[in-house]
Amino acid sequence: MPASGTPSNSIVNNRQTKERLEEAVAELNSNVQSKERELQAKNQELQDRNNYIQQLEEQLRQATINRREEDATAHQEEVAVVTIEQQPAQHHIPPPPPPQHVLPPPPPQPLPANPHQYEECFPRIPAPQLPKFDGRGSATEWWMSFMAFIRFTNIPAVRAIQMLHFYFSGISLQWFNFLDPVKKTSLDVFRQAFFKRFKSSSPFNKDLLRIQQQPGEGVEEYIYRVRKLATDSTLDEAAVTELAKDGLQQRLRELVVPQRPTTLEQLREQAILAEDAVDIKRTVTNGSPEPQAKSVVDPSLVAAIQTAMLTMMPTNPPKEQQQEVNAAYNSRPYYQRSNNQRPRHKGPCLRCGGKSCFDKSSCPGFTSECSFCYKRGHSTQACHTRLLENATKFQNKS
């Protein structure tokens, strides 16, 4: 047996190497042929598409020429008919003149070879504008706008992060410029860094704890302020609802608290209904609608509450109080009786439901306890909560 490295072994190794090279060359030739066939198929597909586009162009050109000829013929016929009608009646009517030769229209502009260029023919929807962030507003609210901007424009996340250089200003722009570039390569990592820097670490907002409905501020504006302050807060909705409920105006709070709302939406609906009821009671008390009422009151609800109040409250004032008013008025000289000092018909008392209660110490409802809401300071028949509930039931039945 020949030893290793002899000429026989070298011949065998060269033969095996040659076979492997031949197999590799054959495989490479096969791949080249496959790629050539794919390229030929692509070329054929492109040629078919170009032929189809040329056919469409030819059809469009021919249709345009035919339409022009038909329009010209129809116009000439109309002109001939009008000319014949304007001429005096004759025994022989000359035939209409032959149609004139119409020049073919200029060929249309060639369609783009790239199918993606067809999109330029259609009007584009204006891109939404992302508000700028200076680091002082609500980080959560701005991030929601940023995500909506990405979804609408279909921009890649990394490119959208790079564009934030033009949407940051002040503190946020300085932070963005010195941020680690690695954190700008992923949307999740960038989101964590963004909230870590600009979202408050406190579980609540100090302004939210001191929230109060301002004079002349409607319920919708007040709830909007509450939601804006609670955006970056970690408090649950029930806690935020309690804070918003405590910040309502006193008249609204007296009507809303017994309803026990648990969400901001429930609080908004009940506060709006209470606001309408307070406006209606003020209208009934003064005898004329308030000129600067902010809320739009449902006419059916107004009629329902007015009917309930007129049904529940007495129509005639107590005899003793009316005599006292007349005596105080008649004891004055006539020249001192001005129009605003004369006895006038007052609205119902908000504590007892009666009329002409000038002094709350003499009002029977001031020391009584309501059997409906279990609060002191008004009688049951003058309870705001009961009147509002009865009016709502009356409206639902009607």
C-alpha positions as CSV (number, residue, x, y, z in Angstrom):
1,M,0.0,0.0,0.0
2,P,1.6,3.3,-1.0
3,A,2.4,5.7,1.8
4,S,0.7,9.1,2.3
5,G,2.0,11.8,0.0
6,T,2.9,9.4,-2.8
7,P,2.0,10.3,-6.4
8,S,-1.0,7.9,-6.3
9,N,-2.6,9.8,-3.5
10,S,-1.9,13.2,-5.2
11,I,-3.7,12.0,-8.3
12,V,-6.7,10.9,-6.2
13,N,-6.9,14.2,-4.4
14,N,-6.6,16.2,-7.6
15,R,-9.4,14.1,-9.2
16,Q,-11.7,14.7,-6.2
17,T,-10.9,18.4,-6.3
18,K,-11.6,18.5,-10.0
19,E,-15.0,16.8,-9.4
20,R,-16.0,19.3,-6.7
21,L,-15.0,22.2,-9.0
22,E,-17.0,20.8,-11.8
23,E,-20.1,20.4,-9.5
24,A,-19.7,23.9,-8.3
25,V,-19.4,25.2,-11.8
26,A,-22.5,23.3,-12.9
27,E,-24.5,24.6,-9.9
28,L,-23.3,28.1,-10.7
29,N,-24.3,27.7,-14.4
30,S,-27.7,26.5,-13.2
31,N,-28.2,29.5,-11.0
32,V,-27.2,31.8,-13.8
33,Q,-29.6,30.2,-16.2
34,S,-32.4,30.5,-13.6
35,K,-31.7,34.2,-13.1
36,E,-31.7,34.7,-16.8
37,R,-35.1,33.1,-17.1
38,E,-36.4,35.3,-14.3
39,L,-35.0,38.4,-16.0
40,Q,-36.5,37.4,-19.3
41,A,-39.9,36.9,-17.5
42,K,-39.6,40.4,-15.9
43,N,-38.7,41.9,-19.3
44,Q,-41.6,40.2,-20.9
45,E,-44.0,41.4,-18.2
46,L,-42.7,45.0,-18.6
47,Q,-43.1,44.8,-22.3
48,D,-46.6,43.5,-22.0
49,R,-47.4,46.4,-19.6
50,N,-45.9,48.9,-22.0
51,N,-48.0,47.5,-24.9
52,Y,-51.1,47.7,-22.8
53,I,-50.4,51.3,-21.9
54,Q,-49.9,52.1,-25.6
55,Q,-53.2,50.4,-26.5
56,L,-54.9,52.5,-23.8
57,E,-53.3,55.7,-25.2
58,E,-54.4,54.8,-28.7
59,Q,-58.0,54.1,-27.6
60,L,-58.1,57.4,-25.7
61,R,-56.7,59.3,-28.7
62,Q,-59.3,57.7,-31.0
63,A,-62.1,58.4,-28.6
64,T,-61.1,62.0,-28.4
65,I,-61.0,62.4,-32.1
66,N,-64.5,60.8,-32.5
67,R,-65.9,63.0,-29.8
68,R,-64.6,66.1,-31.4
69,E,-66.0,65.1,-34.8
70,E,-69.4,64.3,-33.3
71,D,-69.5,67.7,-31.5
72,A,-68.5,69.6,-34.6
73,T,-71.2,67.8,-36.7
74,A,-73.9,68.4,-34.1
75,H,-72.9,72.1,-33.9
76,Q,-73.1,72.5,-37.7
77,E,-76.5,70.9,-37.8
78,E,-77.8,73.2,-35.2
79,V,-76.4,76.2,-37.1
80,A,-78.1,75.0,-40.3
81,V,-81.4,74.5,-38.6
82,V,-81.3,78.0,-37.1
83,T,-80.4,79.5,-40.5
84,I,-83.3,77.7,-42.2
85,E,-85.8,79.0,-39.6
86,Q,-84.6,82.6,-40.0
87,Q,-84.9,82.5,-43.9
88,P,-88.3,83.3,-45.5
89,A,-90.4,80.3,-46.5
90,Q,-89.5,79.1,-50.0
91,H,-90.7,76.2,-52.2
92,H,-87.3,74.9,-52.4
93,I,-85.2,74.5,-49.3
94,P,-81.5,74.2,-50.1
95,P,-79.7,71.3,-48.4
96,P,-77.4,72.1,-45.5
97,P,-73.8,72.7,-46.3
98,P,-71.4,69.8,-46.1
99,P,-69.6,69.4,-42.8
100,Q,-66.3,71.1,-42.7
101,H,-63.1,69.2,-42.1
102,V,-62.2,69.2,-38.4
103,L,-58.5,69.0,-37.5
104,P,-57.6,66.2,-35.2
105,P,-56.8,67.2,-31.7
106,P,-53.3,67.3,-30.5
107,P,-52.1,64.0,-29.1
108,P,-52.5,63.7,-25.3
109,Q,-49.5,63.7,-23.1
110,P,-47.9,60.3,-22.7
111,L,-48.7,58.4,-19.5
112,P,-45.7,57.8,-17.2
113,A,-44.0,54.5,-17.6
114,N,-43.7,54.1,-13.8
115,P,-47.1,53.1,-12.4
116,H,-46.3,54.8,-9.1
117,Q,-46.3,58.2,-10.9
118,Y,-50.1,57.9,-11.3
119,E,-50.5,59.0,-7.7
120,E,-49.4,62.5,-8.6
121,C,-52.5,63.0,-10.7
122,F,-54.8,62.8,-7.6
123,P,-55.1,65.6,-5.0
124,R,-53.1,65.0,-1.9
125,I,-54.7,65.2,1.6
126,P,-52.9,68.0,3.6
127,A,-50.6,66.5,6.2
128,P,-51.6,67.1,9.8
129,Q,-49.7,69.5,11.9
130,L,-48.0,68.2,15.0
131,P,-48.0,70.8,17.8
132,K,-44.6,71.8,19.2
133,F,-43.6,70.7,22.7
134,D,-41.6,73.0,25.0
135,G,-41.4,70.7,28.0
136,R,-43.9,72.6,30.1
137,G,-47.2,71.2,28.9
138,S,-48.7,67.7,29.4
139,A,-46.3,65.1,28.2
140,T,-49.0,62.4,27.9
141,E,-51.3,64.6,25.9
142,W,-48.5,65.6,23.5
143,W,-47.3,62.0,23.1
144,M,-50.8,60.9,22.1
145,S,-50.8,63.6,19.4
146,F,-47.3,62.3,18.3
147,M,-48.6,58.7,17.9
148,A,-51.6,59.9,16.0
149,F,-49.3,61.8,13.7
150,I,-47.2,58.7,13.0
151,R,-50.2,56.5,12.3
152,F,-51.7,59.0,9.9
153,T,-48.6,59.8,7.9
154,N,-47.3,56.2,8.0
155,I,-43.8,57.5,8.7
156,P,-41.2,55.0,10.1
157,A,-40.6,55.3,13.8
158,V,-36.9,56.1,13.5
159,R,-37.5,58.8,10.9
160,A,-40.3,60.3,13.0
161,I,-38.0,60.5,16.0
162,Q,-35.4,62.3,13.9
163,M,-38.1,64.8,12.8
164,L,-38.8,65.8,16.4
165,H,-35.8,68.2,16.2
166,F,-38.2,70.5,14.4
167,Y,-41.1,70.0,16.8
168,F,-39.2,70.5,20.1
169,S,-38.3,73.9,21.5
170,G,-36.7,75.3,24.6
171,I,-36.1,72.7,27.3
172,S,-37.3,69.7,25.3
173,L,-35.1,70.7,22.3
174,Q,-32.0,70.9,24.6
175,W,-32.8,67.5,26.1
176,F,-33.3,66.0,22.6
177,N,-30.0,67.3,21.3
178,F,-28.0,65.9,24.2
179,L,-29.9,62.6,24.3
180,D,-28.0,59.4,23.7
181,P,-28.3,58.5,20.0
182,V,-28.9,54.9,20.9
183,K,-32.2,55.9,22.6
184,K,-33.3,57.4,19.3
185,T,-33.2,54.2,17.4
186,S,-36.3,52.6,19.0
187,L,-39.7,54.1,19.7
188,D,-40.2,52.2,22.9
189,V,-36.8,53.2,24.3
190,F,-37.4,56.8,23.3
191,R,-40.8,56.8,24.9
192,Q,-39.4,55.6,28.2
193,A,-36.7,58.3,28.1
194,F,-39.3,61.0,27.2
195,F,-41.7,60.2,30.0
196,K,-38.9,59.8,32.5
197,R,-37.8,63.4,31.7
198,F,-41.0,65.3,31.2
199,K,-43.8,63.3,33.0
200,S,-44.2,64.4,36.6
201,S,-43.1,61.8,39.1
202,S,-45.8,63.0,41.6
203,P,-48.9,60.7,41.6
204,F,-51.1,63.8,41.4
205,N,-51.2,67.4,40.3
206,K,-51.3,70.0,42.9
207,D,-53.6,72.2,40.8
208,L,-55.9,69.2,40.6
209,L,-56.2,69.0,44.4
210,R,-57.2,72.7,44.5
211,I,-59.5,72.6,41.5
212,Q,-62.5,74.9,41.8
213,Q,-65.2,75.9,39.3
214,Q,-64.7,79.6,38.7
215,P,-67.7,82.1,38.6
216,G,-69.2,82.2,35.2
217,E,-67.5,79.0,34.1
218,G,-69.7,76.4,32.6
219,V,-69.7,72.8,33.4
220,E,-68.2,71.8,30.0
221,E,-65.2,74.2,30.5
222,Y,-64.7,73.0,34.1
223,I,-64.7,69.3,33.2
224,Y,-62.2,70.1,30.4
225,R,-59.8,71.7,32.9
226,V,-60.2,68.7,35.2
227,R,-59.4,66.2,32.4
228,K,-56.4,68.3,31.3
229,L,-54.9,68.4,34.8
230,A,-55.6,64.7,35.3
231,T,-53.8,63.6,32.1
232,D,-50.4,63.1,33.7
233,S,-51.9,62.0,37.1
234,T,-51.7,58.4,38.3
235,L,-55.0,58.8,40.2
236,D,-57.8,56.6,39.1
237,E,-61.0,58.1,37.6
238,A,-63.0,57.6,40.8
239,A,-60.5,59.8,42.8
240,V,-60.4,62.4,40.0
241,T,-64.2,62.4,40.0
242,E,-64.4,63.1,43.7
243,L,-62.0,66.0,43.4
244,A,-64.0,67.4,40.5
245,K,-67.2,67.0,42.4
246,D,-65.9,68.8,45.4
247,G,-64.8,71.7,43.2
248,L,-68.2,72.4,41.8
249,Q,-70.1,75.5,42.7
250,Q,-72.2,75.1,45.8
251,R,-75.6,75.2,44.1
252,L,-74.5,72.5,41.6
253,R,-72.7,70.4,44.3
254,E,-75.9,70.3,46.4
255,L,-77.7,68.6,43.4
256,V,-74.9,66.4,42.1
257,V,-73.5,64.9,45.4
258,P,-76.6,62.9,46.2
259,Q,-76.5,61.3,42.7
260,R,-73.0,59.8,43.6
261,P,-71.3,59.8,40.2
262,T,-68.4,57.5,39.8
263,T,-67.0,58.7,36.5
264,L,-66.2,62.0,35.0
265,E,-68.8,61.5,32.2
266,Q,-71.5,60.8,34.7
267,L,-70.4,63.9,36.7
268,R,-70.5,66.0,33.5
269,E,-74.0,64.8,32.6
270,Q,-75.4,65.3,36.1
271,A,-73.7,68.7,36.5
272,I,-75.1,69.9,33.2
273,L,-78.6,68.8,34.3
274,A,-78.1,70.5,37.6
275,E,-76.9,73.7,35.9
276,D,-80.0,73.7,33.8
277,A,-82.2,73.2,36.9
278,V,-80.4,76.1,38.7
279,D,-80.9,78.4,35.7
280,I,-84.6,77.4,35.5
281,K,-85.2,78.1,39.2
282,R,-83.5,81.4,38.9
283,T,-85.8,82.2,35.9
284,V,-88.9,81.2,37.9
285,T,-87.8,83.1,40.9
286,N,-87.0,86.4,39.0
287,G,-89.9,86.1,36.7
288,S,-87.7,86.6,33.6
289,P,-85.0,84.6,32.0
290,E,-81.4,85.5,32.9
291,P,-79.9,87.4,29.9
292,Q,-76.4,85.8,30.2
293,A,-77.3,82.2,30.7
294,K,-74.5,80.0,29.4
295,S,-76.1,76.6,29.0
296,V,-78.7,75.7,26.4
297,V,-81.8,74.4,28.2
298,D,-84.0,71.8,26.7
299,P,-87.5,73.4,26.4
300,S,-89.2,70.2,27.5
301,L,-87.1,70.0,30.6
302,V,-87.9,73.7,31.3
303,A,-91.6,73.0,31.1
304,A,-91.3,69.9,33.2
305,I,-89.5,71.6,36.0
306,Q,-91.7,74.7,35.9
307,T,-94.8,72.4,36.0
308,A,-93.4,70.5,39.0
309,M,-92.5,73.6,40.9
310,L,-95.9,75.3,40.3
311,T,-97.7,72.1,41.3
312,M,-95.7,71.5,44.5
313,M,-95.5,75.2,45.7
314,P,-98.5,77.3,47.0
315,T,-99.8,80.0,44.7
316,N,-100.9,82.5,47.4
317,P,-98.6,84.0,50.0
318,P,-99.4,83.7,53.7
319,K,-102.0,86.2,54.8
320,E,-100.0,87.6,57.7
321,Q,-96.9,88.2,55.6
322,Q,-99.0,89.9,52.9
323,Q,-100.7,92.2,55.4
324,E,-97.3,93.1,56.9
325,V,-95.9,94.1,53.5
326,N,-99.0,96.2,52.7
327,A,-98.9,97.9,56.1
328,A,-95.2,98.8,55.7
329,Y,-95.8,100.1,52.2
330,N,-99.0,102.1,53.0
331,S,-97.4,103.8,56.0
332,R,-95.0,105.7,53.8
333,P,-96.0,109.1,52.2
334,Y,-97.1,108.9,48.6
335,Y,-94.1,110.8,47.3
336,Q,-91.7,108.3,48.8
337,R,-93.3,105.4,47.1
338,S,-91.0,104.6,44.2
339,N,-91.6,101.9,41.7
340,N,-89.0,99.6,43.2
341,Q,-90.5,100.1,46.7
342,R,-94.0,99.1,45.9
343,P,-95.1,95.6,46.9
344,R,-94.5,93.2,44.0
345,H,-95.2,89.6,43.4
346,K,-92.1,87.6,44.5
347,G,-91.1,84.2,43.4
348,P,-91.3,81.1,45.6
349,C,-88.9,80.8,48.5
350,L,-86.1,78.3,47.9
351,R,-86.2,77.1,51.5
352,C,-90.0,76.4,52.2
353,G,-91.6,76.9,48.8
354,G,-93.8,79.8,50.0
355,K,-93.6,83.4,49.0
356,S,-92.5,86.7,50.6
357,C,-90.0,85.1,53.0
358,F,-87.9,88.3,53.7
359,D,-86.1,86.9,56.8
360,K,-84.7,83.4,56.8
361,S,-85.1,83.3,60.6
362,S,-88.9,83.5,60.2
363,C,-88.9,81.0,57.3
364,P,-90.3,77.6,58.4
365,G,-88.0,75.8,56.0
366,F,-84.8,77.3,57.5
367,T,-84.9,75.0,60.6
368,S,-86.6,72.0,59.0
369,E,-85.0,68.8,57.7
370,C,-85.7,67.5,54.2
371,S,-87.1,63.9,54.2
372,F,-85.8,63.3,50.7
373,C,-82.1,64.3,50.8
374,Y,-81.9,64.3,54.6
375,K,-80.4,67.8,54.7
376,R,-81.3,70.7,56.9
377,G,-82.1,74.2,55.7
378,H,-85.1,73.5,53.4
379,S,-88.4,71.6,53.4
380,T,-89.2,68.5,51.4
381,Q,-91.5,70.3,48.9
382,A,-88.7,72.8,48.0
383,C,-85.9,70.2,47.7
384,H,-83.9,70.8,44.6
385,T,-82.9,67.2,44.2
386,R,-86.5,66.0,44.4
387,L,-87.8,68.6,41.9
388,L,-85.0,67.7,39.5
389,E,-85.7,64.0,39.7
390,N,-89.4,64.5,39.3
391,A,-88.9,66.7,36.3
392,T,-86.5,64.1,34.7
393,K,-89.1,61.4,35.2
394,F,-91.8,63.6,33.8
395,Q,-89.7,64.3,30.7
396,N,-88.9,60.6,30.2
397,K,-92.6,59.7,30.4
398,S,-93.6,62.4,27.9
